[in-house]
Amino acid sequence: MANIIAFNVKHQKQNVKNYAKAVQMEFNKLPLDYDAFYYGPKIVKEQYIKLLQIGGLLHQKRDSVKAKMEEELEDIPSIMQTVAFMEIYTNHFEEAFTLYNKLIDDYKKKDTHTIFLASVAAIGAGHSENAIALLELSKLTDPTNPESRYALGLLYQEIGNFEAASVQYRSIGNSGFSSRYFSFNIVK
C-alpha cells in the first residue's frame, strides 16, 4: 500500500496517459513484496488492481497471480479471492463466478463482501437467478450493505418485479449512495 500511495503522490498531477505510462514503467521494475497483494486486506487488492487497470497491466499480472494460485499450498482462499477479483476486472466473469462459488462452498467464506462479489461475477456471467440468491444471502448477512440492496433492486427491476425492486431502493433511501459496481441506462 505504501508503494501505491507514494506513486500516487508522485504522479497525481499527470494526465491519464502519462500516469498510465508511469505505472507501466515503475510497477514493472519495482521489487514489490506481493504477499500483501496475494494475502493481505481487500484495500490493497482493490487499489493495486485499479493501478494495474489504469496502466494496462491487469491481464499480464492476472496470469502471474493465477500461476501463483496453482502453486499455493497453505493459504489457498486468500490468493483465490485475489484471482477471483482480478477475473471480474478482466471480464472473465464465468471464471470469477466459479472461484467465488468454491470460496463460499468449499472454504466457507460467507462474509457479505465475498458473497456480493460472487453476485457481481454471476451477473457478468449471465446467471441472474444465482445473483439474486447471492444478493439475498448478502443482504441477510449484512442488511445495511447498500451495494447488495441496489444490485438486488436492479435485478428485480430487470425481471419485472417492481414491488421487490422498490423495497430495495426504499431501504437505501436518499442516502447519497453511488454504486461502485453497477449503473444503468434508461432506454426508450
C-alpha positions as a Python dict, from the first residue, in 0.01 Angstrom:
ca = {
    (1, 'M'): (0, 0, 0),
    (2, 'A'): (291, 232, 77),
    (3, 'N'): (421, 191, -280),
    (4, 'I'): (80, 276, -424),
    (5, 'I'): (40, 586, -207),
    (6, 'A'): (394, 705, -284),
    (7, 'F'): (333, 651, -655),
    (8, 'N'): (4, 844, -647),
    (9, 'V'): (162, 1135, -462),
    (10, 'K'): (449, 1145, -709),
    (11, 'H'): (229, 1129, -1022),
    (12, 'Q'): (-103, 1280, -912),
    (13, 'K'): (-81, 1587, -1136),
    (14, 'Q'): (-9, 1398, -1458),
    (15, 'N'): (-268, 1342, -1724),
    (16, 'V'): (-405, 989, -1753),
    (17, 'K'): (-182, 892, -2047),
    (18, 'N'): (139, 988, -1867),
    (19, 'Y'): (10, 838, -1542),
    (20, 'A'): (-54, 505, -1717),
    (21, 'K'): (291, 514, -1875),
    (22, 'A'): (445, 578, -1533),
    (23, 'V'): (252, 280, -1390),
    (24, 'Q'): (394, 58, -1664),
    (25, 'M'): (749, 179, -1615),
    (26, 'E'): (760, 182, -1236),
    (27, 'F'): (549, -119, -1138),
    (28, 'N'): (722, -349, -1384),
    (29, 'K'): (1063, -276, -1233),
    (30, 'L'): (985, -219, -863),
    (31, 'P'): (1085, -507, -635),
    (32, 'L'): (749, -543, -461),
    (33, 'D'): (651, -778, -181),
    (34, 'Y'): (345, -932, -341),
    (35, 'D'): (238, -1116, -25),
    (36, 'A'): (38, -810, 82),
    (37, 'F'): (-143, -825, -252),
    (38, 'Y'): (-193, -1202, -253),
    (39, 'Y'): (-287, -1249, 110),
    (40, 'G'): (-347, -903, 253),
    (41, 'P'): (-653, -687, 313),
    (42, 'K'): (-902, -607, 41),
    (43, 'I'): (-796, -240, 23),
    (44, 'V'): (-451, -344, -102),
    (45, 'K'): (-604, -575, -364),
    (46, 'E'): (-853, -312, -479),
    (47, 'Q'): (-603, -28, -506),
    (48, 'Y'): (-336, -235, -678),
    (49, 'I'): (-587, -376, -927),
    (50, 'K'): (-709, -23, -1007),
    (51, 'L'): (-350, 83, -1065),
    (52, 'L'): (-285, -218, -1291),
    (53, 'Q'): (-605, -146, -1481),
    (54, 'I'): (-506, 215, -1547),
    (55, 'G'): (-158, 104, -1656),
    (56, 'G'): (-287, -169, -1887),
    (57, 'L'): (-103, -439, -1688),
    (58, 'L'): (-401, -619, -1541),
    (59, 'H'): (-410, -911, -1786),
    (60, 'Q'): (-35, -965, -1755),
    (61, 'K'): (-44, -967, -1373),
    (62, 'R'): (-358, -1181, -1374),
    (63, 'D'): (-166, -1460, -1545),
    (64, 'S'): (114, -1447, -1287),
    (65, 'V'): (-131, -1446, -995),
    (66, 'K'): (-315, -1744, -1145),
    (67, 'A'): (18, -1928, -1169),
    (68, 'K'): (88, -1840, -805),
    (69, 'M'): (-255, -1977, -707),
    (70, 'E'): (-175, -2309, -875),
    (71, 'E'): (141, -2338, -662),
    (72, 'E'): (-19, -2230, -333),
    (73, 'L'): (-39, -2495, -63),
    (74, 'E'): (-109, -2301, 258),
    (75, 'D'): (-348, -2006, 219),
    (76, 'I'): (-545, -2105, -88),
    (77, 'P'): (-860, -1898, -8),
    (78, 'S'): (-671, -1566, 14),
    (79, 'I'): (-499, -1599, -320),
    (80, 'M'): (-817, -1744, -473),
    (81, 'Q'): (-1002, -1428, -364),
    (82, 'T'): (-734, -1219, -534),
    (83, 'V'): (-763, -1415, -858),
    (84, 'A'): (-1144, -1405, -849),
    (85, 'F'): (-1139, -1028, -800),
    (86, 'M'): (-897, -990, -1091),
    (87, 'E'): (-1120, -1212, -1305),
    (88, 'I'): (-1404, -964, -1255),
    (89, 'Y'): (-1190, -672, -1366),
    (90, 'T'): (-1063, -859, -1672),
    (91, 'N'): (-1421, -955, -1770),
    (92, 'H'): (-1366, -1327, -1704),
    (93, 'F'): (-1695, -1347, -1517),
    (94, 'E'): (-1758, -1719, -1552),
    (95, 'E'): (-1415, -1796, -1404),
    (96, 'A'): (-1476, -1548, -1122),
    (97, 'F'): (-1817, -1699, -1053),
    (98, 'T'): (-1664, -2047, -1032),
    (99, 'L'): (-1391, -1928, -794),
    (100, 'Y'): (-1633, -1741, -569),
    (101, 'N'): (-1863, -2043, -552),
    (102, 'K'): (-1565, -2253, -447),
    (103, 'L'): (-1472, -1996, -183),
    (104, 'I'): (-1827, -1991, -45),
    (105, 'D'): (-1898, -2365, -66),
    (106, 'D'): (-1559, -2528, -1),
    (107, 'Y'): (-1379, -2268, 210),
    (108, 'K'): (-1686, -2131, 393),
    (109, 'K'): (-1613, -1767, 306),
    (110, 'K'): (-1957, -1627, 380),
    (111, 'D'): (-1882, -1263, 455),
    (112, 'T'): (-2101, -1008, 282),
    (113, 'H'): (-1818, -878, 61),
    (114, 'T'): (-1731, -1221, -82),
    (115, 'I'): (-2097, -1306, -137),
    (116, 'F'): (-2156, -969, -303),
    (117, 'L'): (-1858, -1012, -538),
    (118, 'A'): (-1987, -1361, -623),
    (119, 'S'): (-2313, -1195, -727),
    (120, 'V'): (-2122, -942, -942),
    (121, 'A'): (-1950, -1234, -1116),
    (122, 'A'): (-2285, -1413, -1155),
    (123, 'I'): (-2440, -1105, -1317),
    (124, 'G'): (-2145, -1069, -1553),
    (125, 'A'): (-2165, -1439, -1641),
    (126, 'G'): (-2538, -1411, -1714),
    (127, 'H'): (-2657, -1609, -1411),
    (128, 'S'): (-2923, -1367, -1287),
    (129, 'E'): (-3106, -1625, -1073),
    (130, 'N'): (-2783, -1713, -891),
    (131, 'A'): (-2706, -1344, -849),
    (132, 'I'): (-3046, -1280, -689),
    (133, 'A'): (-2994, -1570, -448),
    (134, 'L'): (-2644, -1448, -359),
    (135, 'L'): (-2764, -1091, -309),
    (136, 'E'): (-3046, -1209, -85),
    (137, 'L'): (-2785, -1401, 117),
    (138, 'S'): (-2557, -1096, 125),
    (139, 'K'): (-2849, -884, 243),
    (140, 'L'): (-2919, -1133, 524),
    (141, 'T'): (-2552, -1134, 623),
    (142, 'D'): (-2539, -753, 632),
    (143, 'P'): (-2877, -578, 596),
    (144, 'T'): (-2708, -237, 585),
    (145, 'N'): (-2497, -310, 272),
    (146, 'P'): (-2637, -67, 12),
    (147, 'E'): (-2442, -226, -277),
    (148, 'S'): (-2628, -554, -226),
    (149, 'R'): (-2964, -384, -198),
    (150, 'Y'): (-2904, -167, -505),
    (151, 'A'): (-2793, -461, -721),
    (152, 'L'): (-3086, -666, -596),
    (153, 'G'): (-3321, -380, -684),
    (154, 'L'): (-3177, -360, -1035),
    (155, 'L'): (-3213, -735, -1086),
    (156, 'Y'): (-3571, -737, -957),
    (157, 'Q'): (-3647, -444, -1184),
    (158, 'E'): (-3491, -627, -1479),
    (159, 'I'): (-3719, -929, -1433),
    (160, 'G'): (-4025, -707, -1384),
    (161, 'N'): (-4072, -750, -1009),
    (162, 'F'): (-4114, -377, -946),
    (163, 'E'): (-4255, -415, -598),
    (164, 'A'): (-3948, -608, -476),
    (165, 'A'): (-3722, -358, -654),
    (166, 'S'): (-3888, -63, -483),
    (167, 'V'): (-3846, -231, -143),
    (168, 'Q'): (-3471, -248, -206),
    (169, 'Y'): (-3449, 110, -330),
    (170, 'R'): (-3656, 241, -35),
    (171, 'S'): (-3422, 67, 209),
    (172, 'I'): (-3132, 268, 62),
    (173, 'G'): (-3333, 590, 72),
    (174, 'N'): (-3185, 930, -6),
    (175, 'S'): (-2852, 848, 148),
    (176, 'G'): (-2642, 981, -141),
    (177, 'F'): (-2532, 626, -221),
    (178, 'S'): (-2349, 574, -551),
    (179, 'S'): (-2267, 219, -660),
    (180, 'R'): (-1907, 127, -735),
    (181, 'Y'): (-2015, -170, -945),
    (182, 'F'): (-2348, -102, -1115),
    (183, 'S'): (-2508, 162, -1331),
    (184, 'F'): (-2783, 153, -1586),
    (185, 'N'): (-2909, 338, -1890),
    (186, 'I'): (-3269, 437, -1942),
    (187, 'V'): (-3379, 322, -2287),
    (188, 'K'): (-3700, 432, -2459),
}
